Amino acid sequence: MNLILWWHMHQPDYRTHDNEFMLPWVYLHAIKDYIDMPLNIMSVEGVKANINITPVLIDQWQEYNLRLETALREKDAQKIESLLPDKFLKPLAIDKLTDEWRIWMVKYYKWANKERMIERFEPYKRLVELSLDDYKLHYLNDSYYFDLTVWFHLAWCGEWIKRYDPVIRQLINKEYGYTYHDRVLLLNRISEWLKYGLSLYGQPYIKGAEILSPHPDYPSLLIDKTILGDLSKKKKGEYAVTFTPFYHPILPLLLDINAGSLIAQITGIQYEPVELNAYPDGLKSAEENMERIDNYYRKDGKLFNIKAVWPSEGAVSAEMLNLFAEEKINFCASGEEVLSNSLGVDVHKPVSMEGHNIIPLYKIYKWKNSSMKMVFRDSGLSDIIGFTYAKWRGDDAANDFVSRLKEIDNADKNAVVSIIMDGENAWEYYFENGFYFLKDLYELLAQTNEINMLTVKDAFETEESLVLDSIYPGSWVNGNLQMWIGEKQKNCAWKLLANAKQEFLEWKKHIKNGTKIKKVEEQILKSEGSDWFWWLGEDNPLLSQSMMEKVFRRHLKSVYVLMDKNPPAILDDTLVTSKVISNINIAEMGGIMKRGKS
């Protein structure tokens, strides 16, 4: 049997229109997950996998690199602090603290998984415990707050950085009493790892910079020489890099705002129609998101042999697939639920075709008469990695997973099984960021004769495929689009966005300044991203909803500000309703990940 492992890395645009970051998840996940994932693959000979990354994430990552590099050229603490792009980074360069900073640090430097990140390190655990007692905080000096700052960042470092960077190991071993020099040293190390990290995706560390090598290599100046020597003796595992439409919008909804209603009627699920006949100029937004990803496919490296795309949230429709075909996309994917709805069968059960039995889910499909091929993820196998194995021993989980694959191989020797899932949010629930599980899994897969691992290029070049003539709109989440539309709060967000877009379309008719038009258009595009709608709704925690919808409303306000207009008063009102409080503990894993099937 053939196996496609396809990890997805994504963050929406957190930048204000004047380029300050409102939330820190880009750089925190970069030092933890976006660097760990490709290095874990590279370290196991014989492995083949795929990593999808969103261009808007790369764009923000490059912004961090540029701003960090600029800040660290300065010697004065105040200048470094002012130049740093993210409030979470600034205390690493602050010389003296205000009461405002102390209150902020105690609140936000606990944003880490309690069991796997805070309690893993006794010093960090003690610092956090002290912060829970307001009375004790009155007796703590600045050394406490700076230690908390350092430990927050050390805890967020990925396993490769923690294990193999001698500077980071030295800081971990120090435990307490971090000086200003220690903090700036840590900031420098974070900057160097962030700059290196983008080379793993074949991208320059800042826009316009030269890529030194077309193929990723180990960071010789950042990791222990002994480890580097051991790694260099082995042939590296391979991975392909793929992309998602630039700002990660739900393209089927941009093309047809009522696509969610259509699949709701077909599948008989509860759905509240949005009061819009069409989303303004949605086709142009979709085309712009697609055209921009061309800049990220390099022609001189093994990372990009074909143009493969994981559509935002695996959300597809016939109109969207036709657009992909027009844009010369070679390969894409969605969820098994979409295939099941479209074929009208249980795609896990064998069906007879041309004289032999096949399992529909485990086949490669060609879209109509185009040259574009696609696969559909196995929800059960993808979800078991995302939600179950975190509590298992790494070797036990790896053996269980491979045994499940062998069962499929026994049923269909020509099966193509696609595991497509979140590549960043699962690992903070695993022991040591999933290091042992992924190592055990990759080694076992590479050694198992019954399993042939594929890159998307390998899958595209597979001759055998079935023709898919029609498809229902839907995503990998339950086969519908309800994570983004069809509920009161989500619908309200769409109407606010559509109003801002319509206002922009009217405004630009009378504006001759192309640069000014481009700035507003950019703000609209980032507001069309999927995440703002994902987090709204009664099945998500109140805190997460509130944070993300504030960013969304800030984006929409900026649309009006950049047009020299007063933002509508409604944008000052929260989209989150108080009754969500009663459901605050319902969302699994804090709502940041969902299962393919409820």
N, C-alpha and C positions, 0 to 999 in steps of 0.2 A: 504494500500500500504506500501511497504518497502522503506526506504531511507538509502543510503550509503553516508555519508559525509566523504570526504577523502582529507585532506589538504596536500600540498606538500612543503617541505622545502629543499632548495638546494643552494649551492655555489660551484663553481669550485675551483681548487687548486691554490691559489694565492702565494704560497711560492716559493722563489728561491731555487736552489739546496743547498744553505747554510742556509735555514730556515728563511729568512726574508720575511715578508708579503708585497706584492706590492700594495694591495688594502685592505681596512678595513672592507669589507662588512660582513665577518664572525662574528666578535665580535659586530658590530653595530646592525645587525639583531638579534643576539643572545639576547642582552639585551632588544631589542624592541619586536620582533615577536616570536622567538623560545621559549621564556619564557611565554609570554602572551597567546599564543594559547592553550597549555595544561591546564594552570591555568583557563582560561575562561571556558573550558569544565568541569573541575573538580568542579567548583563553582556552577554548575546547576544540581540539582538532577534529575535523569531520562534520562540524555543525553547519547547517544552513538555516538562516532565518531571515526575517524581514522586519524593518522598523519604519513605521509611518510617523511623520512629524509635520506639524502645521507650519506654513510659512509665517504666520503672524507670531508664532512662538519664536522662530528663528530671528525674526525682525526685532523682537524685544530683547532677545538674548544678545544680539549684536549691539543694541543700545546700552545694555548693562556693561558690556565689555569696553565700549568707547568711553562711557562716563567714569567707570572705575579706573581705567588707564589714565585718563585726564586727571582725576582726583589724586591718584597716588604719585603723580609727578610733583605734587605740592609737598612742602615740608611743614607748613603751618596747619595745626589741627583744625582751626576754624575754617580755613579754606577747603580742606579735605571734606569736612562735614557738609559744607554748603554745596559742594560739587557732586556728592554722592546722590544717586538717583532714587534711592529707596529709604524710607524712614527706618526700616529694619536693619539696614547696614550702618546708618549714621553713628550709633553708639560705639561702634568699633573704633571710631576716630575721634570721639569726643574727649576732651581733656577734663572738663568739670561738668557736673550734673546740676540741673535745676530740679525743683520739686515736680514740675510738669513732666520732665523726662523720667524721673523715678516712678511716678504713677503709671506712665505709659509702659515702661519696661516690665514692671511686675504684671501688668495685664496681658501683654502680647508675647512675652518670651516664654509663655507656657503653651504656645501653639505647636504642640508636638504630641505624637501618640504616647499616652501615659505609660502603657505596659512595655512597648518595644523601644521607645526612644528616651523617655525621661527616667524610668526605673532601671533601665539598662546600666546607667552610670550613677553610682552612689552620690558623688558630689552634686550632680544636676538634680537628683531626687531630693537631696537635703535642701538645696537652694529653693526649689519649688515649694517644698513643705513649709519653709519659713515664710514664703510669700502668702500663704493661706491665712496667716495670723496678722491682722492689721496692727495689733498692739505691738508685736515684735518689730515691725517695720520701722517704728519710730526710733529704734535703738541701733539700726544698721547703718554703717557708713557706706561711702561710694564703692568701696572694694566689693561689697556684696553684689551691687547692681552690675558692676563690670564683669564679675565672675558669671553671673546669670546670662549676660550678653554673650560671653564666649561659649558657655556650655550650650546655649540654644543653637549656635552655629555649628559647633562640633557635633552635636546630636544629629543635625540635618545633613552632615557630610555623608556621602555614600560609602559603601564598604571598601571600595578600591582606595578611596582617599584615606579613610580611617586606618586601614590595614597596611598600606604600602607607601604612604607618604611619611617620611621620617620626621618632618617638621610637625605635621598634624599629630603623629604619635607622641612626640615630645610634649605638645600642648595638652593632650589628653592625660598623659602621665603626671603632669604638674598638678592637676586637680583644683588648686585654689590659688588666690593671690596673683591673678594675671595683671601684668603691668600694661601701661600704654604701649610700650614696645611690643609686647606679646599680641595685643589686639591689632596693631597695624601689621604685624607679621602675618597674623591670621587673615586679615583683609587682603594682603598681597597674595597669599596662597590661594584664597578663593578666586581672586582675579585671574591668576595663572591657570587654574583648573578650568575656569569658565572659558578662557580663550582657547585652551586646548580642546575643550569639549566639542566645539562646533566642527573641528576637523573630522571628528568621528561621523559626521553627517555630510562630509564633502563640501562644507560651507566655509567661507572666510570668517575670521573671528570678528571683523567689523565689515560693514558694507564697503566694497571696493578694494579691500585688501587682497593680496595674493594668497592663494592656497599653496602651501609649500609642497604638499604631496597629494597626488590624486587618489591615493589609497590611505586609509587610516593606519596609524602605527601607535605603539605604546609611548607614553610621555616620559622620555628618557631623563628629563631634568626634574621630574616630580616624584618618581617612585624609587624605592630602594634598589640599589644596583644588583644585589643578589637576586631579588625577585625578577628584575629585568633580564638578568642572565638566564634564569630558568625559563622564562616565557619565550625568549628568542630562540630557544632550542626546538620549539614545537611549531608546526605549521598552524597558522591562525584559522579559526572558524570564519565562515563567510556570512555576510548579511547584505541585503539590498535595502536601499532607502527609497521610500515612496512619500507622496505628499497628499494633502487634502486641499480643497479650494481655500484660497488665501485666508480669509477671515473666519473660516469654519461656519458658514451659514447652512441652514437646512434648505438646500436648493429646490426640492419639490415644492416648498411653500413659497419661495420667491417666484417660482414659475406659475404656481396655481395655489393661491391662499386657501382654497377649499379642498385641497388634496386630502387633508386630514379628515374632513367631513365625509369624503367619498369612501375611504377605507373604514371609517366608523360605521357607516351604513351597511357596507358589505359584510363586516364581521359582527355587527350587532352590539357594539359597545356604546356606553354612555358618552355623549359628546355635546358640548354647547357650541353652536356655530358662532364664528367670529363675524361681526357686523361689517364686513368688507367684501365688496364684489371682486376686487383684485388688489394685489399689492402694487403700488406705483412703480413703474419702470423696473419690475423685478427681473425681466430677462436681461437687461443691461447689467444689473448688479451681478447676476449669475455669470454672465460672460466675462465681466471684469475679474471676478474671483478665479475663474478658470484660466484666463489668459496670463495672469500674473505668475502662476506656478511654473510656467515654461522657464523662467529665469533661474529656477532652482535645480533643474536637471542638467548636470554637467555631462559633457560629451567625452571626457577623457578618463573616466574612471569606471571601475567595475560596480560601483554602487548604483549606477543609473544606466542599465542597459536598455530599458524600455520605459515608457511613460505609464506608470501604474499609480492608481489613486484609491485610497480608502475614502469614499464619500463621507462628508460630515455625518457622524453617527450612523453610518451605513444607510442613510436615508436616500431612497431612490424612487423614481417614477419613470414612466415611459418618456415623458418630455425631457427629463434630466439625462437619461441614458442616450437619447438622441443627441443632446448637446455634447455629451462626452465623446460620442462617435465623431461629431463634427470637429471637435477639438483634437482629434487624433489620439485619444487616450487608448492605450493598448489593453489595459487590464484594470478591473475594479472588483468590488465585492459588496455584499450586504449580509443580512441575517437570514437564518433558516426559516424564520417565521414569514418573511416576505415571499420566499420560494414556495412555502406551503400554501399560503393564501393564493398565490398566482397559479399554481398547478392544481389546486383543489384536492390535494392528497396529503397523507402523512408521509413526509419526505424521508423519514427514517425507515419506512417499510419497503421491502423489495417490490418492484413492479417488473412485469415482463415487457421487454422491448427488443425487437429484432431477434427473437429466438432465445434470449437469455435474460436472466434476472439482473437488475441493477438497483442500487439504492440511490434515489434521485438526489439526495443531499450531497453525496460524495462524488459529484461529477463536475466537470468544467463546462460552462455554457458559453455559447456565442450569441451576442445580441443581434437578432434579426439577420439581415444580410451584411452587417458590418464586419470588420475584422476585430472588433473589441470582444474580449472574453471576460468572464466573471465567475466568481465562486461565492459560496454562501457559508457563513460560519456555523459551526456546530455549537449551539448555545449551551448544551449540557456540559461538554468538555471545556469550553471557555469559562463557564461560570464556576466550575469546580476548582479551577486555579484561582479565580477571583475571590471566591467566598468560602471555600472549604479547607483547602490545603494549608492555609496560614496556621492552623492549630496542629498540624501534623509534623512529625519529623521529616526532614527534607528527603531522605532516602526512601522512607515509606511512601511518601506522596509521589515521588518520581516512579517508583515501582508500580504503584496503583494506576497511575496515568498510562504508563506503557502497556500494562495488562489490558486496559480498556481499548487502547489502540489495536492491540493484537486480536481482540474480539471482533473488531471491525474488519481487520485483515482476513480473518477466518470466513467472514460472510461475503467479502468482495475483495479479491486480490488486486483489483484495479482501482480501488477507492482513492479519491483525493480528499483528504480530511483537512478542513481549514479551521484553525484555532486563531481567532482574531479578538483581541481584548485590550483593555486599558493597560498600558505598559508602565504606569507611574504610581497610581494610587493604591494598588493592592499591596505593595511591598512593605509599607510601614506597618502592616498588620502581621507580617512574617518575622520570624527570628532573624535578626541581623540582615534586614532588608532583602530577604529572599536569597541571600548569597548561596547558602548550602542547597536549598531546593533547586535553584536554577543550575548550579554546577552539577548536582546529581542527575537532574533531568537531561541536560545537554549530553553528559557523558553516556548515559544509558541509551538515549536516542541514537547517538553516533555509533554505538556498539551493536545495536539491534538490527539484525539482517532483514527482518520483515518490514522495516520502516525506512523509506527513502525520503529524506528531507529536501524540500524544494524552495528555491527563491521564486519570486513572482515571474522572473524571466523563464525559469525552468517550466513553470506552470503554463505560461503563455505559449511556449514552444511545444507543449504536449499536443500531439496531433488529434487525439480523440476528444471530441466535444459534442454537446447536444445544442440544438438551436432553441433559443428562447424567444418566442414571437411576441409575447405580451407580458406585462408585469403590473401588479397593483402597487400603488404608492404605499410606502411604509419604511420602517427602520429596523435596526436590530433589537430595539426594545419592544417586545410584544407584537412586532410586525405592524405597528401603527405609528402615528405621529403625535400621540397624546402627551408626550413629554414636553412638547413645544407649543401646542395649540389645543383649543377645545375645552378649556377650563377658564373660569372667570378672570383670574389674575393674568394668565398668559394672554388671553384675548385682549385684555385692557392694554397690555404692553405692546401688542401688535398694532392696536389703534393709535397709541401714542407715537410709535415708530412711523406708521403710515402717514400720520398728520405732519410729522417733521419732514418726511421725505417729500410729500406733496408741496409743502411750504418751500422747500429747497428748489424743487423743479420750477416753481413759479418765479422764485427770486432770481435764479440764474439766467432767466430770459432777459433780464434788464442789467446784468452785470458783465462788464467787458474784461475785468481783471481775471485772467485764467488761473493765476496762482491762488487767488482767493477762492475761486470756485473749487479748485482741486482740494483745498484744505477742508472745506465743508463736505465735499463728496467723501473724503477719507473718513470723516467723523460719522457719516451715514453708514458707510460700509462696515466699520467696526461695531456699530450699533445693531447691525443685522446678524451678528454672530449668534450661534445657537445657545450659548451658556446662559444668557440673560433669561431665556424662556424656560430652560431646563430647571432652574432653581426655584422659579415661582410655582406655587401650588401647595395644596394642603398636605402632601405626603413628604414634604421636605422640612428639615429643622429650621426654626425661626431665625437663628443666628446666621446660618448660611444664606437663607433667602434674603435677609436684610442686607448683608454685605454686598451680595452680587447685584441686587436691584438698585442699590445706591450707586454703584458703578455705572449701571445702565442709565439711570436717570441723569447722572453727571454727563455721560456721553451725549444724551439727547439735549441737555441744556447747552452744551458746547456747540451743537449745530446752530442754535439760535444766536448764541453769543458771537460766533464767527460770521454770521450774516448781519451783525449789528442790530439784532432784534432782542426784545425782552422775552425770555423763555416764558411759556404759559405757566400760570400759577399752579396748574395741576401737577407739574413736574416737581413741585415741592412736597407733594403728598406721597406717602409710601404706598406701594402696591401690595404690601404684605398686610393681611388681615389678622386681627387678634386671635381669632378662633384657631389659627394654626398652632398656637401654644399647646393646645390639648394633644396635638399629634407630634410633639417635639422629639419623642423617642421612637417613633415608628420607623423612620427611614433607616434602612440597613446601611451600615458603614457611613452614617451621617449623610446619606443621600448622594455621596460623591460618586458611587458606582451603583449600577442597577443590574439586575439579572435579565437575560434575554427573554425569559418567560417568567411571569409573576408567580 
